[in-house]
Amino acid sequence: MGHGIASNLLKAGYTLRVYNRTREKAKHLVERGAILVNQPSDVIESGGIVFTMLSEDSVLLEIAECDEHFVKKLGPNGIHVSMSTVSPDTSRHLSAHHSQSGVKYLAAPVVGRPDRAAAGTLFILLAGSSEAKQIVSPFLEKISQRVFDFGDLPWSSNIVKLALNFNIAAAIEAMAESFTLAEKNGISRAKMAELLSETIFSSVVYKGYGDHIAHHSYEPAGFQLTLGLKDIRLVLQTAAESSTPMPIASLLRDRLLSAISKGRGDLDWSALALGASDDAGLGK
Amino acid sequence: MGHGIASNLLKAGYTLRVYNRTREKAKHLVERGAILVNQPSDVIESGGIVFTMLSEDSVLLEIAECDEHFVKKLGPNGIHVSMSTVSPDTSRHLSAHHSQSGVKYLAAPVVGRPDRAAAGTLFILLAGSSEAKQIVSPFLEKISQRVFDFGDLPWSSNIVKLALNFNIAAAIEAMAESFTLAEKNGISRAKMAELLSETIFSSVVYKGYGDHIAHHSYEPAGFQLTLGLKDIRLVLQTAAESSTPMPIASLLRDRLLSAISKGRGDLDWSALALGASDDAGLGK
Protein backbone atom coordinates (compact mmCIF):
# COMPACT_ATOMS: atom_id res chain seq x y z
CA MET A 1 0.00 0.00 0.00
CA GLY A 2 2.72 2.43 1.02
CA HIS A 3 4.63 1.80 -2.19
CA GLY A 4 1.76 2.85 -4.44
CA ILE A 5 1.04 5.93 -2.34
CA ALA A 6 4.70 7.03 -2.23
CA SER A 7 5.08 6.43 -5.92
CA ASN A 8 2.13 8.73 -6.74
CA LEU A 9 3.58 11.47 -4.51
CA LEU A 10 6.92 11.18 -6.36
CA LYS A 11 5.10 11.29 -9.70
CA ALA A 12 3.46 14.54 -8.57
CA GLY A 13 6.92 16.05 -8.05
CA TYR A 14 7.15 15.96 -4.26
CA THR A 15 10.43 15.23 -2.45
CA LEU A 16 10.15 12.14 -0.27
CA ARG A 17 12.17 10.47 2.43
CA VAL A 18 10.97 6.89 2.82
CA TYR A 19 11.41 4.05 5.25
CA ASN A 20 10.37 0.41 5.01
CA ARG A 21 11.27 -2.54 7.24
CA THR A 22 12.38 -4.43 4.14
CA ARG A 23 14.76 -2.03 2.38
CA GLU A 24 14.58 -3.98 -0.88
CA LYS A 25 10.91 -3.03 -1.29
CA ALA A 26 11.82 0.66 -1.55
CA LYS A 27 14.17 0.03 -4.50
CA HIS A 28 11.82 1.32 -7.21
CA LEU A 29 11.02 4.41 -5.16
CA VAL A 30 14.71 5.22 -4.77
CA GLU A 31 15.16 4.83 -8.54
CA ARG A 32 12.51 7.50 -8.94
CA GLY A 33 14.19 9.94 -6.55
CA ALA A 34 13.05 8.96 -3.05
CA ILE A 35 15.65 9.09 -0.29
CA LEU A 36 15.74 5.84 1.66
CA VAL A 37 16.52 6.25 5.37
CA ASN A 38 17.61 3.76 8.03
CA GLN A 39 15.01 4.25 10.72
CA PRO A 40 11.44 5.58 10.73
CA SER A 41 12.13 8.87 12.51
CA ASP A 42 14.81 9.75 9.94
CA VAL A 43 12.07 10.65 7.43
CA ILE A 44 11.01 13.52 9.65
CA GLU A 45 11.80 17.20 9.40
CA SER A 46 10.62 19.86 11.81
CA GLY A 47 7.16 21.17 10.96
CA GLY A 48 6.85 18.64 8.12
CA ILE A 49 4.35 15.99 7.13
CA VAL A 50 4.77 12.27 7.84
CA PHE A 51 2.61 9.57 6.28
CA THR A 52 2.43 6.15 7.97
CA MET A 53 0.89 3.01 6.47
CA LEU A 54 1.53 0.10 8.80
CA SER A 55 0.22 -3.40 9.36
CA GLU A 56 -1.27 -3.01 12.80
CA ASP A 57 -1.84 -0.89 15.89
CA SER A 58 1.18 -2.14 17.83
CA VAL A 59 3.62 -1.28 15.02
CA LEU A 60 2.12 2.19 14.66
CA LEU A 61 2.39 2.79 18.41
CA GLU A 62 5.97 1.56 18.46
CA ILE A 63 7.01 4.01 15.75
CA ALA A 64 4.90 7.05 16.63
CA GLU A 65 4.71 6.81 20.40
CA CYS A 66 7.50 4.64 21.88
CA ASP A 67 10.14 6.29 19.68
CA GLU A 68 10.36 9.73 21.29
CA HIS A 69 12.17 11.16 18.25
CA PHE A 70 8.97 10.93 16.24
CA VAL A 71 7.05 13.81 17.84
CA LYS A 72 10.15 15.68 19.01
CA LYS A 73 11.54 15.95 15.48
CA LEU A 74 8.13 16.75 13.95
CA GLY A 75 7.55 19.44 16.57
CA PRO A 76 4.92 22.19 16.58
CA ASN A 77 3.10 22.49 13.22
CA GLY A 78 4.21 19.00 12.24
CA ILE A 79 1.48 16.73 10.88
CA HIS A 80 1.20 12.95 11.16
CA VAL A 81 -1.15 11.46 8.52
CA SER A 82 -1.96 8.00 9.84
CA MET A 83 -3.35 5.90 6.98
CA SER A 84 -3.39 2.46 8.58
CA THR A 85 -6.64 0.78 9.57
CA VAL A 86 -6.29 0.90 13.33
CA SER A 87 -8.69 0.97 16.25
CA PRO A 88 -10.49 4.17 17.28
CA ASP A 89 -8.73 3.81 20.65
CA THR A 90 -5.29 3.88 19.04
CA SER A 91 -6.24 7.06 17.16
CA ARG A 92 -7.67 8.64 20.31
CA HIS A 93 -4.52 7.73 22.21
CA LEU A 94 -2.02 8.94 19.57
CA SER A 95 -3.99 12.11 19.02
CA ALA A 96 -3.67 13.03 22.71
CA HIS A 97 -0.02 11.93 22.79
CA HIS A 98 0.94 14.01 19.72
CA SER A 99 -0.87 17.13 20.85
CA GLN A 100 1.39 17.35 23.91
CA SER A 101 4.23 18.13 21.48
CA GLY A 102 2.09 20.36 19.26
CA VAL A 103 1.93 17.70 16.53
CA LYS A 104 -1.38 17.31 14.65
CA TYR A 105 -2.65 13.74 14.23
CA LEU A 106 -4.86 13.10 11.20
CA ALA A 107 -6.55 9.74 10.69
CA ALA A 108 -6.75 8.92 7.00
CA PRO A 109 -7.58 5.22 6.59
CA VAL A 110 -8.15 4.22 2.99
CA VAL A 111 -10.61 2.10 1.01
CA GLY A 112 -8.95 0.10 -1.73
CA ARG A 113 -6.31 -2.54 -2.22
CA PRO A 114 -2.71 -2.16 -3.48
CA ASP A 115 -3.82 -1.96 -7.12
CA ARG A 116 -5.90 1.12 -6.34
CA ALA A 117 -3.05 2.61 -4.31
CA ALA A 118 -0.77 2.18 -7.33
CA ALA A 119 -3.36 3.69 -9.66
CA GLY A 120 -3.92 6.64 -7.32
CA THR A 121 -7.64 5.79 -7.05
CA LEU A 122 -7.97 5.11 -3.32
CA PHE A 123 -10.82 6.56 -1.30
CA ILE A 124 -9.56 8.36 1.82
CA LEU A 125 -11.58 8.69 5.02
CA LEU A 126 -10.11 11.82 6.58
CA ALA A 127 -10.66 13.26 10.06
CA GLY A 128 -8.82 15.63 12.39
CA SER A 129 -7.89 19.32 12.73
CA SER A 130 -9.31 21.49 9.91
CA GLU A 131 -6.09 23.42 9.54
CA ALA A 132 -3.99 20.28 9.15
CA LYS A 133 -6.53 18.80 6.73
CA GLN A 134 -6.17 21.88 4.52
CA ILE A 135 -2.39 21.60 4.49
CA VAL A 136 -2.34 17.92 3.48
CA SER A 137 -5.19 18.23 1.01
CA PRO A 138 -3.00 18.77 -2.13
CA PHE A 139 -1.00 15.65 -1.23
CA LEU A 140 -4.10 13.51 -0.69
CA GLU A 141 -5.48 14.62 -4.06
CA LYS A 142 -2.47 13.06 -5.76
CA ILE A 143 -2.99 9.64 -4.20
CA SER A 144 -6.77 9.24 -4.23
CA GLN A 145 -9.83 9.67 -6.39
CA ARG A 146 -11.82 11.19 -3.54
CA VAL A 147 -11.41 12.30 0.07
CA PHE A 148 -14.37 11.96 2.45
CA ASP A 149 -14.19 14.33 5.41
CA PHE A 150 -15.51 12.96 8.71
CA GLY A 151 -14.94 15.98 10.89
CA ASP A 152 -12.55 17.08 13.60
CA LEU A 153 -12.14 13.96 15.69
CA PRO A 154 -9.52 11.66 14.10
CA TRP A 155 -11.03 8.44 15.50
CA SER A 156 -14.29 9.11 13.64
CA SER A 157 -12.55 7.94 10.46
CA ASN A 158 -11.46 4.73 12.12
CA ILE A 159 -15.03 4.05 13.27
CA VAL A 160 -16.30 4.73 9.73
CA LYS A 161 -13.72 2.35 8.27
CA LEU A 162 -14.85 -0.36 10.71
CA ALA A 163 -18.50 0.32 9.82
CA LEU A 164 -17.66 -0.04 6.13
CA ASN A 165 -15.85 -3.34 6.71
CA PHE A 166 -18.81 -4.56 8.76
CA ASN A 167 -21.08 -3.91 5.76
CA ILE A 168 -18.75 -5.99 3.58
CA ALA A 169 -18.83 -8.91 6.02
CA ALA A 170 -22.63 -8.66 6.30
CA ALA A 171 -22.93 -8.78 2.51
CA ILE A 172 -20.66 -11.85 2.42
CA GLU A 173 -22.86 -13.66 4.97
CA ALA A 174 -26.10 -12.64 3.22
CA MET A 175 -24.77 -13.88 -0.12
CA ALA A 176 -23.60 -17.09 1.53
CA GLU A 177 -27.02 -17.80 3.05
CA SER A 178 -28.88 -17.06 -0.18
CA PHE A 179 -26.46 -19.00 -2.40
CA THR A 180 -26.78 -21.95 -0.03
CA LEU A 181 -30.58 -21.73 -0.21
CA ALA A 182 -30.29 -21.73 -4.01
CA GLU A 183 -27.88 -24.70 -4.04
CA LYS A 184 -30.10 -26.78 -1.76
CA ASN A 185 -32.94 -26.14 -4.21
CA GLY A 186 -30.96 -27.19 -7.27
CA ILE A 187 -30.17 -23.65 -8.44
CA SER A 188 -26.64 -22.65 -9.47
CA ARG A 189 -24.71 -20.54 -6.94
CA ALA A 190 -22.81 -18.89 -9.79
CA LYS A 191 -26.08 -17.91 -11.47
CA MET A 192 -27.24 -16.28 -8.21
CA ALA A 193 -23.96 -14.34 -7.97
CA GLU A 194 -24.36 -13.23 -11.57
CA LEU A 195 -27.93 -12.07 -10.94
CA LEU A 196 -27.00 -9.97 -7.90
CA SER A 197 -23.87 -8.40 -9.33
CA GLU A 198 -25.40 -7.61 -12.71
CA THR A 199 -28.69 -6.11 -11.54
CA ILE A 200 -29.55 -4.16 -8.41
CA PHE A 201 -26.42 -5.08 -6.41
CA SER A 202 -24.00 -4.13 -9.17
CA SER A 203 -21.03 -2.87 -7.11
CA VAL A 204 -17.41 -3.70 -6.33
CA VAL A 205 -18.32 -5.66 -3.18
CA TYR A 206 -20.98 -7.92 -4.69
CA LYS A 207 -19.09 -8.41 -7.95
CA GLY A 208 -15.79 -9.11 -6.25
CA TYR A 209 -16.95 -11.37 -3.44
CA GLY A 210 -19.99 -12.89 -5.19
CA ASP A 211 -17.90 -14.90 -7.57
CA HIS A 212 -15.53 -16.17 -4.85
CA ILE A 213 -18.43 -17.21 -2.62
CA ALA A 214 -20.23 -18.90 -5.51
CA HIS A 215 -17.19 -21.07 -6.25
CA HIS A 216 -15.86 -21.32 -2.66
CA SER A 217 -12.60 -19.87 -3.92
CA TYR A 218 -10.82 -18.28 -0.96
CA GLU A 219 -7.14 -18.37 -1.93
CA PRO A 220 -5.01 -16.35 -2.23
CA ALA A 221 -6.36 -14.20 0.61
CA GLY A 222 -6.95 -10.58 -0.37
CA PHE A 223 -7.74 -9.89 3.28
CA GLN A 224 -7.03 -12.66 5.76
CA LEU A 225 -9.89 -14.07 7.81
CA THR A 226 -7.95 -13.51 11.06
CA LEU A 227 -7.76 -9.79 10.18
CA GLY A 228 -11.47 -9.82 9.42
CA LEU A 229 -12.14 -11.18 12.90
CA LYS A 230 -9.97 -8.41 14.36
CA ASP A 231 -12.10 -5.81 12.57
CA ILE A 232 -15.43 -7.31 13.61
CA ARG A 233 -14.14 -7.50 17.19
CA LEU A 234 -13.29 -3.78 17.01
CA VAL A 235 -16.78 -3.11 15.58
CA LEU A 236 -18.35 -4.91 18.54
CA GLN A 237 -16.03 -3.21 21.01
CA THR A 238 -16.89 0.24 19.63
CA ALA A 239 -20.56 -0.79 19.61
CA ALA A 240 -20.35 -1.91 23.24
CA GLU A 241 -18.63 1.31 24.31
CA SER A 242 -21.45 3.32 22.72
CA SER A 243 -24.26 0.93 23.80
CA THR A 244 -25.22 -0.04 20.24
CA PRO A 245 -26.62 -3.55 19.79
CA MET A 246 -25.55 -4.95 16.39
CA PRO A 247 -27.08 -8.40 15.95
CA ILE A 248 -25.55 -9.05 12.52
CA ALA A 249 -22.10 -8.11 13.85
CA SER A 250 -22.52 -10.59 16.72
CA LEU A 251 -23.50 -13.28 14.25
CA LEU A 252 -20.48 -12.47 12.07
CA ARG A 253 -18.11 -12.78 15.01
CA ASP A 254 -19.36 -16.30 15.64
CA ARG A 255 -19.04 -17.18 11.94
CA LEU A 256 -15.44 -15.95 11.93
CA LEU A 257 -14.56 -17.68 15.19
CA SER A 258 -16.02 -20.91 13.83
CA ALA A 259 -14.02 -20.52 10.61
CA ILE A 260 -10.83 -20.13 12.62
CA SER A 261 -11.63 -23.17 14.73
CA LYS A 262 -12.00 -25.10 11.45
CA GLY A 263 -8.52 -24.05 10.31
CA ARG A 264 -9.61 -21.35 7.84
CA GLY A 265 -7.84 -18.41 9.46
CA ASP A 266 -5.39 -17.92 6.58
CA LEU A 267 -8.04 -17.97 3.86
CA ASP A 268 -9.66 -14.79 2.56
CA TRP A 269 -12.24 -13.55 5.03
CA SER A 270 -15.04 -14.30 2.54
CA ALA A 271 -14.42 -17.93 3.62
CA LEU A 272 -16.79 -17.11 6.47
CA ALA A 273 -19.32 -18.05 3.76
CA LEU A 274 -18.38 -21.69 4.27
CA GLY A 275 -20.26 -21.55 7.57
CA ALA A 276 -23.66 -21.37 5.86
CA SER A 277 -22.71 -24.36 3.69
CA ASP A 278 -21.42 -26.35 6.67
CA ASP A 279 -24.62 -25.66 8.60
CA ALA A 280 -26.69 -26.87 5.65
CA GLY A 281 -24.76 -30.14 5.49
CA LEU A 282 -22.95 -29.31 2.28
CA GLY A 283 -19.27 -30.21 1.96
CA LYS A 284 -16.95 -27.65 0.45
CA MET B 1 -46.66 -3.06 -13.25
CA GLY B 2 -49.02 -4.69 -15.73
CA HIS B 3 -49.71 -1.36 -17.38
CA GLY B 4 -46.08 -0.70 -18.23
CA ILE B 5 -45.56 -4.22 -19.50
CA ALA B 6 -48.70 -4.18 -21.67
CA SER B 7 -47.84 -0.78 -22.99
CA ASN B 8 -44.41 -1.95 -24.18
CA LEU B 9 -45.97 -4.96 -25.90
CA LEU B 10 -48.40 -2.64 -27.71
CA LYS B 11 -45.52 -0.34 -28.69
CA ALA B 12 -43.78 -3.37 -30.21
CA GLY B 13 -46.80 -3.91 -32.44
CA TYR B 14 -48.41 -6.90 -30.73
CA THR B 15 -52.19 -7.31 -30.49
CA LEU B 16 -53.35 -7.46 -26.88
CA ARG B 17 -56.50 -8.32 -25.02
CA VAL B 18 -56.27 -6.94 -21.50
CA TYR B 19 -58.13 -7.28 -18.23
CA ASN B 20 -57.83 -5.30 -15.01
CA ARG B 21 -60.05 -5.30 -11.92
CA THR B 22 -60.29 -1.52 -12.19
CA ARG B 23 -61.35 -0.94 -15.82
CA GLU B 24 -60.38 2.73 -15.64
CA LYS B 25 -56.72 1.81 -15.28
CA ALA B 26 -56.72 0.21 -18.72
CA LYS B 27 -57.91 3.40 -20.43
CA HIS B 28 -54.55 4.44 -21.86
CA LEU B 29 -53.92 0.92 -23.13
CA VAL B 30 -57.27 0.92 -24.95
CA GLU B 31 -56.41 4.27 -26.52
CA ARG B 32 -53.30 2.62 -27.93
CA GLY B 33 -55.20 -0.33 -29.39
CA ALA B 34 -55.63 -2.87 -26.59
CA ILE B 35 -58.97 -4.66 -26.39
CA LEU B 36 -60.41 -4.46 -22.88
CA VAL B 37 -62.38 -7.54 -21.80
CA ASN B 38 -64.83 -8.13 -18.95
CA GLN B 39 -63.32 -11.11 -17.19
CA PRO B 40 -59.80 -12.55 -16.98
CA SER B 41 -60.41 -15.64 -19.10
CA ASP B 42 -61.77 -13.51 -21.95
CA VAL B 43 -58.19 -12.50 -22.83
CA ILE B 44 -57.43 -16.10 -23.77
CA GLU B 45 -57.31 -17.76 -27.17
CA SER B 46 -56.57 -21.42 -27.80
CA GLY B 47 -52.85 -22.12 -27.99
CA GLY B 48 -52.06 -18.50 -27.12
CA ILE B 49 -49.96 -16.76 -24.53
CA VAL B 50 -51.36 -15.22 -21.33
CA PHE B 51 -49.36 -12.91 -19.07
CA THR B 52 -50.50 -12.46 -15.46
CA MET B 53 -49.19 -9.81 -13.04
CA LEU B 54 -51.21 -9.98 -9.84
CA SER B 55 -50.93 -8.76 -6.28
CA GLU B 56 -50.75 -12.10 -4.49
CA ASP B 57 -50.89 -15.87 -4.59
CA SER B 58 -54.60 -16.16 -3.77
CA VAL B 59 -55.63 -13.86 -6.64
CA LEU B 60 -53.43 -15.76 -9.08
CA LEU B 61 -54.92 -19.09 -7.96
CA GLU B 62 -58.45 -17.72 -8.21
CA ILE B 63 -57.91 -16.66 -11.82
CA ALA B 64 -55.68 -19.44 -13.13
CA GLU B 65 -56.95 -22.42 -11.14
CA CYS B 66 -60.44 -21.88 -9.71
CA ASP B 67 -61.74 -20.47 -13.00
CA GLU B 68 -61.80 -23.61 -15.14
CA HIS B 69 -62.08 -21.58 -18.34
CA PHE B 70 -58.47 -20.46 -17.92
CA VAL B 71 -56.72 -23.70 -18.84
CA LYS B 72 -59.61 -25.04 -20.93
CA LYS B 73 -59.52 -22.05 -23.27
CA LEU B 74 -55.72 -21.95 -23.40
CA GLY B 75 -55.59 -25.68 -24.15
CA PRO B 76 -52.63 -27.70 -25.44
CA ASN B 77 -49.72 -25.51 -26.56
CA GLY B 78 -51.08 -22.59 -24.58
CA ILE B 79 -48.56 -20.78 -22.37
CA HIS B 80 -49.16 -19.00 -19.08
CA VAL B 81 -46.38 -16.51 -18.23
CA SER B 82 -46.80 -15.86 -14.51
CA MET B 83 -44.94 -12.65 -13.63
CA SER B 84 -46.17 -12.07 -10.09
CA THR B 85 -43.91 -12.61 -7.09
CA VAL B 86 -45.57 -15.67 -5.60
CA SER B 87 -44.43 -18.56 -3.46
CA PRO B 88 -42.52 -21.50 -4.95
CA ASP B 89 -45.40 -23.69 -3.74
CA THR B 90 -47.94 -21.73 -5.78
CA SER B 91 -45.75 -22.13 -8.87
CA ARG B 92 -45.28 -25.84 -8.20
CA HIS B 93 -49.00 -26.26 -7.72
CA LEU B 94 -50.09 -24.27 -10.81
CA SER B 95 -47.45 -25.96 -12.93
CA ALA B 96 -48.90 -29.39 -12.10
CA HIS B 97 -52.45 -28.12 -12.48
CA HIS B 98 -51.82 -26.57 -15.92
CA SER B 99 -49.94 -29.55 -17.29
CA GLN B 100 -53.05 -31.72 -16.89
CA SER B 101 -54.60 -29.61 -19.66
CA GLY B 102 -51.41 -29.45 -21.72
CA VAL B 103 -50.81 -25.81 -20.75
CA LYS B 104 -47.21 -24.75 -20.09
CA TYR B 105 -46.61 -22.70 -16.94
CA LEU B 106 -43.63 -20.34 -17.00
CA ALA B 107 -42.59 -18.41 -13.91
CA ALA B 108 -41.23 -15.00 -14.85
CA PRO B 109 -41.08 -12.82 -11.73
CA VAL B 110 -39.46 -9.47 -12.36
CA VAL B 111 -36.94 -7.19 -10.66
CA GLY B 112 -37.87 -3.53 -10.88
CA ARG B 113 -40.63 -1.17 -9.93
CA PRO B 114 -43.38 0.38 -12.10
CA ASP B 115 -41.01 3.01 -13.54
CA ARG B 116 -38.78 0.27 -14.93
CA ALA B 117 -41.81 -1.63 -16.24
CA ALA B 118 -42.89 1.53 -18.10
CA ALA B 119 -39.37 2.07 -19.46
CA GLY B 120 -39.10 -1.57 -20.57
CA THR B 121 -36.00 -2.05 -18.42
CA LEU B 122 -37.18 -4.77 -16.03
CA PHE B 123 -35.02 -7.80 -15.27
CA ILE B 124 -36.92 -11.06 -15.75
CA LEU B 125 -36.17 -14.26 -13.82
CA LEU B 126 -37.44 -16.94 -16.19
CA ALA B 127 -37.90 -20.66 -15.56
CA GLY B 128 -39.94 -23.49 -17.09
CA SER B 129 -40.15 -25.59 -20.27
CA SER B 130 -37.40 -24.75 -22.79
CA GLU B 131 -39.81 -24.89 -25.70
CA ALA B 132 -42.22 -22.44 -24.07
CA LYS B 133 -39.34 -20.16 -23.07
CA GLN B 134 -38.23 -19.97 -26.71
CA ILE B 135 -41.73 -19.04 -27.86
CA VAL B 136 -42.16 -16.20 -25.36
CA SER B 137 -38.60 -14.93 -25.71
CA PRO B 138 -39.37 -12.23 -28.38
CA PHE B 139 -42.13 -10.86 -26.16
CA LEU B 140 -39.95 -10.74 -23.06
CA GLU B 141 -37.25 -8.88 -24.99
CA LYS B 142 -39.70 -6.05 -25.59
CA ILE B 143 -40.49 -5.55 -21.92
CA SER B 144 -37.10 -6.06 -20.25
CA GLN B 145 -33.45 -5.16 -20.49
CA ARG B 146 -32.37 -8.71 -19.69
CA VAL B 147 -33.81 -12.16 -19.09
CA PHE B 148 -32.04 -14.51 -16.63
CA ASP B 149 -32.80 -18.19 -17.28
CA PHE B 150 -33.07 -20.37 -14.17
CA GLY B 151 -33.76 -23.68 -15.85
CA ASP B 152 -36.69 -26.01 -16.37
CA LEU B 153 -38.46 -25.91 -13.01
CA PRO B 154 -40.73 -22.85 -12.83
CA TRP B 155 -40.52 -22.51 -9.04
CA SER B 156 -36.73 -22.02 -9.24
CA SER B 157 -37.41 -18.46 -10.38
CA ASN B 158 -39.65 -17.83 -7.41
CA ILE B 159 -36.96 -19.10 -5.04
CA VAL B 160 -34.39 -16.85 -6.75
CA LYS B 161 -36.69 -13.84 -6.42
CA LEU B 162 -37.09 -14.56 -2.70
CA ALA B 163 -33.31 -14.94 -2.33
CA LEU B 164 -32.82 -11.59 -4.03
CA ASN B 165 -35.33 -9.87 -1.75
CA PHE B 166 -33.63 -11.46 1.25
CA ASN B 167 -30.35 -9.84 0.17
CA ILE B 168 -32.10 -6.46 0.01
CA ALA B 169 -33.51 -6.86 3.52
CA ALA B 170 -30.11 -7.98 4.83
CA ALA B 171 -28.48 -4.90 3.29
CA ILE B 172 -31.13 -2.69 4.93
CA GLU B 173 -30.42 -4.21 8.36
CA ALA B 174 -26.62 -4.00 7.90
CA MET B 175 -26.87 -0.34 6.89
CA ALA B 176 -29.19 0.32 9.84
CA GLU B 177 -26.75 -1.22 12.32
CA SER B 178 -23.74 0.63 10.93
CA PHE B 179 -25.54 3.98 10.61
CA THR B 180 -26.69 3.62 14.22
CA LEU B 181 -23.11 2.87 15.32
CA ALA B 182 -22.00 6.02 13.48
CA GLU B 183 -24.79 8.15 15.00
CA LYS B 184 -24.00 7.00 18.54
CA ASN B 185 -20.40 8.07 17.92
CA GLY B 186 -21.31 11.52 16.65
CA ILE B 187 -20.90 10.68 12.95
CA SER B 188 -23.54 11.67 10.40
CA ARG B 189 -25.81 8.85 9.15
CA ALA B 190 -26.16 10.66 5.82
CA LYS B 191 -22.39 10.81 5.44
CA MET B 192 -22.19 7.05 6.03
CA ALA B 193 -24.86 6.46 3.37
CA GLU B 194 -22.97 8.69 0.96
CA LEU B 195 -19.71 6.82 1.60
CA LEU B 196 -21.24 3.38 0.96
CA SER B 197 -23.26 4.32 -2.10
CA GLU B 198 -20.49 6.32 -3.75
CA THR B 199 -17.62 3.90 -3.25
CA ILE B 200 -17.57 0.10 -3.09
CA PHE B 201 -21.34 -0.39 -2.55
CA SER B 202 -22.33 1.81 -5.46
CA SER B 203 -25.54 0.05 -6.60
CA VAL B 204 -29.29 0.60 -6.88
CA VAL B 205 -29.99 -1.08 -3.52
CA TYR B 206 -27.48 0.87 -1.41
CA LYS B 207 -28.11 4.16 -3.20
CA GLY B 208 -31.89 3.82 -3.05
CA TYR B 209 -32.29 2.55 0.50
CA GLY B 210 -29.20 4.19 2.04
CA ASP B 211 -30.65 7.65 1.81
CA HIS B 212 -34.04 6.62 3.25
CA ILE B 213 -32.41 4.79 6.16
CA ALA B 214 -30.06 7.72 6.86
CA HIS B 215 -33.02 10.09 7.18
CA HIS B 216 -35.57 7.59 8.54
CA SER B 217 -37.79 8.48 5.60
CA TYR B 218 -40.17 5.56 5.03
CA GLU B 219 -43.18 7.13 3.34
CA PRO B 220 -44.60 6.68 0.79
CA ALA B 221 -43.96 2.94 0.84
CA GLY B 222 -42.35 1.63 -2.35
CA PHE B 223 -42.81 -1.88 -0.94
CA GLN B 224 -44.91 -2.22 2.20
CA LEU B 225 -43.33 -3.69 5.31
CA THR B 226 -46.14 -6.24 5.65
CA LEU B 227 -45.27 -7.53 2.15
CA GLY B 228 -41.62 -7.65 3.16
CA LEU B 229 -42.53 -9.85 6.11
CA LYS B 230 -44.49 -12.12 3.74
CA ASP B 231 -41.36 -12.52 1.57
CA ILE B 232 -39.02 -13.22 4.49
CA ARG B 233 -41.55 -15.75 5.81
CA LEU B 234 -41.47 -17.47 2.41
CA VAL B 235 -37.66 -17.40 2.46
CA LEU B 236 -37.65 -19.12 5.85
CA GLN B 237 -40.33 -21.59 4.76
CA THR B 238 -38.34 -22.53 1.65
CA ALA B 239 -35.20 -22.70 3.80
CA ALA B 240 -36.93 -24.98 6.30
CA GLU B 241 -38.23 -27.28 3.56
CA SER B 242 -34.69 -27.65 2.22
CA SER B 243 -32.99 -27.78 5.68
CA THR B 244 -31.02 -24.55 5.17
CA PRO B 245 -30.30 -22.54 8.32
CA MET B 246 -30.34 -18.80 7.51
CA PRO B 247 -29.48 -16.85 10.66
CA ILE B 248 -29.77 -13.40 9.05
CA ALA B 249 -33.19 -14.32 7.66
CA SER B 250 -34.35 -15.36 11.14
CA LEU B 251 -33.11 -12.08 12.56
CA LEU B 252 -34.91 -10.15 9.79
CA ARG B 253 -38.19 -11.89 10.54
CA ASP B 254 -38.00 -10.72 14.14
CA ARG B 255 -37.11 -7.18 13.04
CA LEU B 256 -40.14 -7.12 10.73
CA LEU B 257 -42.47 -8.64 13.33
CA SER B 258 -41.30 -6.05 15.84
CA ALA B 259 -41.87 -3.24 13.32
CA ILE B 260 -45.44 -4.46 12.79
CA SER B 261 -46.08 -4.65 16.51
CA LYS B 262 -44.95 -1.01 16.70
CA GLY B 263 -47.50 0.05 14.06
CA ARG B 264 -45.05 0.34 11.15
CA GLY B 265 -46.67 -2.22 8.85
CA ASP B 266 -47.76 0.32 6.25
CA LEU B 267 -44.35 2.02 5.99
CA ASP B 268 -41.78 1.03 3.41
CA TRP B 269 -40.08 -2.19 4.45
CA SER B 270 -36.78 -0.33 4.93
CA ALA B 271 -38.46 0.91 8.15
CA LEU B 272 -37.17 -2.33 9.65
CA ALA B 273 -34.07 -0.12 10.07
CA LEU B 274 -35.85 1.67 12.94
CA GLY B 275 -35.30 -1.48 15.02
CA ALA B 276 -31.55 -0.86 15.31
CA SER B 277 -32.22 2.73 16.40
CA ASP B 278 -34.88 1.67 18.92
CA ASP B 279 -32.52 -0.93 20.40
CA ALA B 280 -29.82 1.72 20.78
CA GLY B 281 -32.16 4.02 22.67
CA LEU B 282 -32.49 6.54 19.85
CA GLY B 283 -35.90 8.02 19.12
CA LYS B 284 -36.96 8.31 15.48
Interface residues (C-beta under 8 A of the other chain):
Chain A: P88 V111 F123 L125 R146 F148 F150 G151 L153 S156 I159 V160 A163 L164 F166 N167 I168 A170 A171 E173 A174 M175 E177 S178 F179 T180 L181 A182 K184 N185 G186 I187 K191 M192 E194 L195 L196 E198 T199 I200 F201 S202 S203 V204 V205 Y206 V235 T238 A239 S242 S243 T244 P245 M246 P247 I248 A249 L251 A276 D279 A280 G281
Chain B: P88 V111 F123 L125 R146 F148 F150 G151 L153 S156 I159 V160 A163 L164 F166 N167 I168 A170 A171 E173 A174 M175 E177 S178 F179 T180 L181 A182 K184 N185 G186 I187 K191 M192 E194 L195 L196 E198 T199 I200 F201 S202 S203 V204 V205 Y206 V235 T238 A239 S242 S243 T244 P245 M246 P247 I248 A249 L251 A276 D279 A280 G281
